[in-house]
């Protein structure tokens, strides 16, 4: 049975209200989604608030995602009417591609102003995205300075600011915001797996079991490369007993499977068990 997961700190509620007020000031929206979980990482409330605006979907952390699945997601979002690119935010070419795509969205506005004899105004874009999806990193790259601080924890950026990227492009930054609750517990698990919500709000064993069974079904090759002693028919309990034993995780002389699960989840999140997409476009 589904169980609602609530994760909505006070600053997120305040930021959501601000976004509702300021969306009319922008020309387009840059929506950052985690390439590993494109749908789970979309804030449906913010999507609806900004739905009337031109949209560029940027699938971040594509370097951690399954390349073939990411290509399928690119087609999925294009079919939905959005411009879409996937990006490794540490690659300058990908950053330049984002800039080009935003400027392309603003071409009609620029041409309209010029046709009226007016001076073209900068394209104003609003960045939206849930915590820890790469917003601050992208802002830093676009502005070529540390305009937004970066921390690898959910909900770090808590204020809004207008950032000049160039004479043709301005960003209205917004804090990372989650929905106020998730009726689908599986979606909350995906967010916990990728670091967008604190994993502590869900039982480690439950998250590890879901992750292991998924990996065994779709990415057993990745598991085998990282943990050579695993077999495809290993149960959840057997697998983590083996991992604990192999790595010397012991508690009172017994395999510490809890520690093995924590390490497994951290390595999975950080890409040490290969490139993985936790949602499939079908």
Secondary structure, DSSP 8 states (H G I E B T S, - for coil): ----EE---HHHHHHHHHHHHHGGG-SEEEEEEETTSTTTTS-HHHHHHTTTSEEEEEEE-TTTS-HHHHHHHHHHHHHTT-EEEE--TT-HHHHHHHHHHHHHHTHHHHHHHHHTT-----EEEEEE--TTSSHHHHHHHHHTS--S---SSTT---S-EEEEEETTEEEEE------SEES-HHHHHHHHHHTSS-GGGS-HHHHHHHHHHHHHHH-HHHHHHHSTT--TT--HHHHHHHHHHHHT-EETTEE-HHHHHHHHHHHHHTTTT----SS---
